[in-house]
Amino acid sequence: MTRAVDLIVIGAGPAGANAALAAARTGLSVTLLDEQPTAGGQVWRAPWPGLMRPARSVEDEEGNLLRTRLAESTVDLRFGRRIWSITDRFRVDAIGPDGNEGISAPRLIAALGAHERVVPFPGWTLPGVVGLAAATVLLKSHSVVPGQRVVVAGCGPLLAAVAAGIIKLGGDVAAVADLSGPGDWLSLTPNFATRPYLLAQGIGWASKLVTKQIPIYFRHAVRRAEGNGCVERVVLGPVDSHAAGVKRGEITLEADALCVGHGLVPGAEVTKLLRARHVYDRLRGGWIPEVDAVGRSSVAGLFAIGDGAGIRGAKPAQIAGELAGLAAAHDAGAIAPGDFARMAKPLQARLRGLGPFSRAAARLMAVRPEQVAGIPLETVVCRCEDVTRGEIEAAYEAGACEMNQLKHFTRCGMGPCQGRMCGDIAAELLAQHVGDREAVGYWTGRPPLRPVGFDDLIGTFSYSDIPIPNPAPL
Ligand SMILES: Cc1cc2nc3c(=O)[nH]c(=O)nc-3n(C[C@H](O)[C@H](O)[C@H](O)COP(=O)(O)OP(=O)(O)OC[C@H]3O[C@@H](n4cnc5c(N)ncnc54)[C@H](O)[C@@H]3O)c2cc1C
């Protein structure tokens, strides 16, 4: 049976949770769904149940406050629900503890967050290679270090955050390799200074690395990870200011883990599935839904907010959430237009004020086409379907000019991750021949949005209960 509510919100991170709270305050019936066991999303992630610890950072405190506000609200909280399908206006199907649940509403807010971009290199599929953002999950949620001796590589602020987090939990960081140079960071300092707390946090992480005498290799990237069945060594090499590899000495480090990531890609799968209009914005992570100032997409009743609508970070996600929740309430007739305008104005001003910091972080984390151009032909790009760069090049030679053709020719993006891991890089590789990312497009959104088991979908049944039709008369 499908339940009906006024508003469904998918994703209980800073964006979705605040959207749900704002809309519920106006009297709307709101259901908030997330596959995690509790609210907080990626950045305000709660420790795994049973691993409770006292709040030890501002992020912990923000997360605890959010969870308390949700618990005290009228929002119908449905955690442990994995959304796998959404049909037109808007029936949402989620797999939860009791199997499949259907909920429908005239309005839907998609706040799915982001996933990380991994630029493939030889050895990236070895056990011991962990995404940089994924490492924050290990550290925050499980208090586990990725390895005993870890190389941390890639770009953006998560580099220092992860390296400092490993040290804090007693791990050993062999080195940090940053695609950017010190000049890139320094030139963006005025932007970072617009949020003094975050700047101080970043300086704190960096000082921890300096105090511990962790080698930091600026303008370096991972050339390859080596080992017999798991990571045993990481080889770094220098890059130029565009992140293209240069022929100079390599550095080999003994390590049993490598945390590596190159920015984030917006989780726009719901807006793609529902055929909203999208635009390509390299500095906001890639293809993002076209939205108005309060998050309304081109599909009536569908909103997209937070990192899923363009990478901007946690605080902007929180404010965009509040705005979209109020806008959904306004569209439903729960707030008068004048009241809505009065409430929206200060939120929009705060959002604008956060812009310089977000843009600086995004600049450091944007995809570098020159780095992608250096991926060796034999390197796997789509690990679910074992598709190499060479096979992507061959597909182009055979006539694949856009993403759906590439998928048909190679099966790239057809595996359980539905292209979340390889899609951005496969598109970048194709774009290097075709001309630009707009021409290459993106994979048509299709269910399932996340992997789901057939047994979850059909529930438990006995074969003897299946009606067998009588044989047709001869
Ligand atoms: C792995 C990872 C780690 C990160 N770590 C940090 C960090 O340590 N510090 C930092 O400043 N920034 C971090 N970021 C960036 C951070 O995600 C954002 O800045 C911020 O959390 C954005 O808020 P949001 O509400 O838009 O998305 P999120 O906080 O990502 O929330 C999105 C929520 O949607 C849920 N969801 C998505 N798809 C489905 C589905 N199909 N079914 C059910 N639920 C779904 C997710 O479980 C998640 O809880 C990280 C990003 C990633 C991808």
The ligand as a Gaussian input file, in Angstrom:
#p B3LYP/6-31G(d) Opt

LIG

0 1
 C       31.796000      10.168000       1.508000
 C       31.809000      11.657000       1.774000
 C       32.423000      12.172000       2.916000
 C       32.450000      13.538000       3.163000
 N       33.082000      13.986000       4.279000
 C       33.108000      15.316000       4.529000
 C       33.768000      15.828000       5.676000
 O       34.313000      15.070000       6.473000
 N       33.781000      17.174000       5.870000
 C       33.159000      18.032000       5.006000
 O       33.181000      19.249000       5.216000
 N       32.529000      17.579000       3.909000
 C       32.496000      16.256000       3.653000
 N       31.883000      15.798000       2.523000
 C       31.135000      16.772000       1.733000
 C       29.744000      16.826000       2.366000
 O       29.020000      15.737000       1.868000
 C       28.870000      17.986000       2.063000
 O       29.471000      19.202000       2.061000
 C       27.596000      18.079000       2.915000
 O       27.413000      16.963000       3.713000
 C       26.450000      18.239000       1.962000
 O       25.222000      18.068000       2.591000
 P       24.011000      17.397000       1.822000
 O       22.864000      17.408000       2.769000
 O       23.846000      18.033000       0.510000
 O       24.454000      15.910000       1.522000
 P       24.873000      14.705000       2.479000
 O       25.350000      15.171000       3.772000
 O       25.759000      13.856000       1.659000
 O       23.493000      13.932000       2.715000
 C       22.874000      13.189000       1.690000
 C       22.122000      12.039000       2.323000
 O       21.352000      11.402000       1.300000
 C       21.324000      10.031000       1.552000
 N       21.030000       9.315000       0.300000
 C       21.599000       9.500000      -0.915000
 N       21.031000       8.669000      -1.820000
 C       20.106000       7.948000      -1.168000
 C       19.199000       6.915000      -1.564000
 N       19.105000       6.476000      -2.836000
 N       18.403000       6.374000      -0.620000
 C       18.427000       6.817000       0.669000
 N       19.269000       7.793000       1.109000
 C       20.098000       8.351000       0.189000
 C       22.718000       9.716000       2.090000
 O       22.698000       8.547000       2.888000
 C       23.033000      10.977000       2.908000
 O       22.758000      10.810000       4.280000
 C       31.860000      14.432000       2.239000
 C       31.256000      13.921000       1.086000
 C       31.235000      12.554000       0.840000
 C       30.603000      12.033000      -0.424000

